[in-house]
Amino acid sequence: MPPLPPPLVDTHCHLAFSAFDEDRSEVLDRAKEAGLVGCVAVAVDALSARQALALANAEPGFIHATAGIHPTEEAVADPAEFPLVRELLKSEQFVAVGETGLDAFHECAPLDVQRDAMVQHLDIALELDLPVVLHCRDAFPELLTALESYRGEGLRGVLHCFTGGHSERDALVSLGLHIGIGGIATYKPNSDLREVVREIPDERLLIETDAPWLSPVPMRGRRNEPAFVAHVAARLSEERQQPLAEFAEQCTANARALFGF
């Protein structure tokens, strides 16, 4: 592991997924040893939201759960699913709405179906004054069009696993959203992405793992886990020419401000 920075938060991981069933307690121990003080356990449907909440209740103050329907899940086209998510969110036990968004890469529901589901998430986020966790792949123009209709309404949130360019970054910032950066930005070929990351405003940057996927260098090829966010912090602080301690402190402050913990 790189030298320990001040406390870190993994703002996007899927700790409730079966990839961690055999060693979840060890994964959490390693996260704490790596300097983490929090993880946002992101849901993709009502079942995973309940599972994430169970983890949060077992690790109060350390794991924080979200509730939502991912655009590539079958549940996104099931009219019975969102009412379940809405009921969970109204319990006031979740720190964010999502993961929701648009995905034109995978074979999943049509974009108009995904968009309708996302709008339901955005509306409940505003109603409950919660941030929204957004996913986008190969559908940024459509995502931006949908988000523009909420400009000025106080929508808060983060586009996680950002891989866009300067214009996409600037559009998100202008809408008041945060930008989540993970292991992809550490991969050697992705110099263009790192250039974009250099100019994300300090107060809008979050770091994440998206565990169990997208492990950062030097852990690439292994199952990702929250402890590895320390590698993301080390690489990005170097790229932004900031002391690691200063960079980590800012990212953690951003996470706490957005998610309210």
N, C-alpha and C positions, 0 to 999 in steps of 0.2 A: 504494500500500500504506500501511497505518497505520504509525506509528512502530514500529521494531523492538523487541519485547519480548525478554527473555532467551530462551534456546532453547525451541522449541516442538516438540511431537510431534503429528502427525496420526494419531489412534488408529484411524481407519477410512477406508480408501480402497481402490479397486480398480485399482491400478496395472498389473496384468497384463491388463486388458481391452483390447480392440481400439481403444477410443476414444483410446488413447495410443500406438498403434503408429507413427504418423507423426512424433511429436515427443517421445517419452518422455524422451530425454536432456535436451532443453530444459526439460521439465516438472520434472525433478529439479534442474536448475541453478536454476530459479526458486524451487523450494522451499528450497534451501539459502540463496539470496540473501534470502529472506523470514525467515530465522532458524530454520528447522527443523533439528533434529538427528536426526529419526527419523520414519519412516512405517510404519504397520502395513498391509501389503498383504493384504487379506482375500480369501479364496477362497470360491467358491460350489459347487464340485464338485472331484473328484479332479484333473481336467485343469488347472483354474485354480490349484489348490494347487501342482501341479508348476511351473506358470508363475511363480507368486509366489515359490516357492523359488529358481527360477533368477535372478529379479531380486535376491533377498536375497543370493545368492551373488556376484552381480556388484557389489553395493553393500553389502559387509559393514559392519555397525554402523549403517547408515543405513536400509535397508529390512529389515523383519522380517515373515516370512510366517506365515499361518494355514492350517489345512486343515479343511475341513468341507463340508457340503451345505446350501445355502440351501433353505428350505421351498417356494419357488416354482419350483425347478428340477425338471425331469423326473427327474433322478437321485435325488431324495428317495424315489421309489417303486420304485427299482431295487435289489433285494436284493444285487446284485453290486457296488454302488458303495461302500457304507460300508466293507466290508473293504479296499478300496483306500485309502480315507482313513485307516483305522486303521493300515494298514501304513506310510503316510507319517508319521503322527504318532509312531509308535514309533521313527522314525529320530532323534528328539530334535533335529530341525532347525527346529521350528516353535515360535512363542511362544504360540500359543493354538489352541483348538479352535473351529471355526465358520467361517463364519457359519451358525448353526442357529436354530431357533425356530418360531413359528407365524404363519400369515398367512391370515386369512379374507377378505381383500379381493380378492386376485387369483384368477383361475381356475387352480387348481393341484390338488395332491393333497388328498384329504379330511383334515380336521384330525386324525383318529385316526392316519392314516398319517404325517402330519407329526410328531405327538406321539411315535410310536414311534421315528422317526428322531432326534428331539431327545433322547430318553432315552438312546439309544446314544451320542450326543455327550457328554451330561452324565456318563455312566458312565466313558467313556474320559478325560474331563477330570479326574475324581477319581483314576482309576487312575494317570495320568501326572503328576498335580499340576500341571495347566495351567489357566489361566483359560479361560472359554468366552465367545464373542462371540454375543450373542443378538439376534435380529430379532423384532419383534412388530408386527402390524398388524391391528387390529380383533379381537384375540383375547386381550386381557390377562387376563380372568378365567381362561381356560383355561391360559394361561402360568403364572399365579400358582399355580394348583392343582398343576400339575406341579412347580414349583419348591419348593413347600412340603414336598413329600415328601423333599427334600434338606436341609431345615433342620437345622443342627447338624452336617452331614457335612463341612464345610470347602469347599463349592463356592465358587469365585471366578469373577468375570467382570464383564461389562458389558452392559447393554441399550443398544444403540446407537440413534442417531437418535430419542431419546426425545421424545414429543409428548404425554405423558399429563398428568394432573392431580396434585393434592396427594396423594390416596390412593395412586395408583400409585407416585409418588415415594417415599412413606413405606414402602410395602410392599417395594420393591426395597432400600431402605436397611436395613430390618429384617432382610432376608435376607443382608446383607453384600455386596451387589453394587454396582458402580459404575454411573453414569449418563452416557451419552455424548450430548453436545449439539452440534448442527451448524448449518448455515445456516438451517434452518427457524426457529430462534429469533431470527434477525435480521430476519425479514419483518415489516413494519409491522402487519398485522392480528393477529399472534400475541402480543398483550400478556399474555394469560392464561398462555401457556407461559413467558414471561419472568418472570412473577410466581412461578411454580413453581420456576424455575431459581434465583431469588434465595436460596431456602432449601435448596438441595442442600448437604449438609455439605461443607466444603472438601475433605476427604480422599476424597470419593466422586465428584468431578466430573472428567470427561474431555471434551476437545474433539476434533472430528473434521470431516471434509468429506463423507464418503460419495462422493467423486469417482468417476466423472465427473458425478454428479447433484447437485442441490440446492445450487447456488452461493449463497453468502451475499450479502447487500447489502454493497457496491455492485456486485457482479459478477453479480448475478442475470440470467439469460438467456444466460449464457455457459457453456461446458463448465466444470465445476468441476475444480479441481486442488489438490494439497496445499498450495501456497503460500497459498491463500485461507483456510486455517485462522487466519491472522493476523487476518483481518477478524472471524472468530468470536470470537477472544480479545479483540479490542478492544471489540466490542459487549457481550460478557458481563461483562467487567471493569467497564465503565461501569454496566451494570444492577445488578451486585452491589456497586457503590460501593467497589471495590478498585483500588488502583493497578495499572496494566497489568503492570508488572514483577512485582509480588507475585502477581497472578493467574496469569500465565504460569508462574512458577516452581512454584506449587502444582500446576497441571495437569500439568506435565512430571514433577514428582516422583511424582504419582499414576500416570502412565503407566509410568514406569520400575519402580515398585513392583509394579504389577499384571502387567506383561508380562515383567519380569525382565531388562531390558536397561539 
